[in-house]
Amino acid sequence: MCLDWPELDAFTIDGTIRRKAGLFDRIGRIKVRDCDRELFETLGKYRTIILRGMDGPSDLLDPWYLKSARRLRLFPEHAETIRKTFAGFQGRPVVGVHIRRGDFILPEVEDEYDAVWTRHAAVPLWWYEHVMTEMVRHCPEVCFFLSCTGSSEEYRGLREKFEVFEMPVLSTYNYKGAGHSSVRHPVTDLFALASCSVIIATPKSSFSHYAAHVLGSPSTAILPPPRTSVKSPAYGYVQFYGQRLPAWTAASRKGVGLILVEDQSKVPKSTLPDTGWM
């Protein structure tokens, strides 16, 4: 299995090698994005499979999902930075906050959130602020680890109102454009988020999903319902550890499995970050 990802300058995956596809690899190849059972049964006849997606037959992929995630190895210098940064807040619970922009689009009028108005609907900042305010109200000592894409200036209000910190590792990538890029290193952020027991997430984002439900220990992911507004903001949570992306997508777009919260004290409490798994 060959990988050609820029992010492999920060982590490795056991059982794979890093190599670009060459001209010779075009012979007898197939590009696969959405793979159903019928397509899967034909893959054996191809010399090279260029894999572009994560979907496939559940009965075949489910048993390997967490096993595959255990093969990820973050480079020691990144892991040490995460540990040292969290150590600065020793004794305090930390909540991860993942806000995705770029290919996740905000509506022109941001007073309402609608999960299905576009394929990748971004969540307005007022919703994150509402959830963070509720968490501080019920646990004043909580602090927030922020992982975000887009303009860093956009999140000034969160930094001013709450005790927010970021990982001190700058991104080395710009191939996705300014709107989708981040100031901070996405690989370091992903592993840091996965060390948090509670993550205020971006619905439908596989980055949020992987941090909460695949890497590290099980985490609780906080999500908005499919529709909510600034006048009456609502939120809920899911615990989908080990479940694949379709379950996350159904919760994000349709609220399937989402437990709505009327009392913040009913949400599983955030704990000290767990970095022992890295």
Secondary structure by P-SEA (a helix, b strand, c coil): cccccccccccccccbbbbccccccccbbbbbccccaaaaaacccccccccccccccccccccaaaaaaaaccccaaaaaaaaaaaaaaccbbbbbbbbbcccccccccccccccccccbbbbcaaaaaaaaaaaaaacccbbbbbbbccccccaaaaaaccbbbbbccccccccccccccccccaaaaaaaaaaccccccccccaaaaaaccccccbbbbbbcccccccccccccccccccccaaaaaaaacccccbbbbccccccccccccccccc
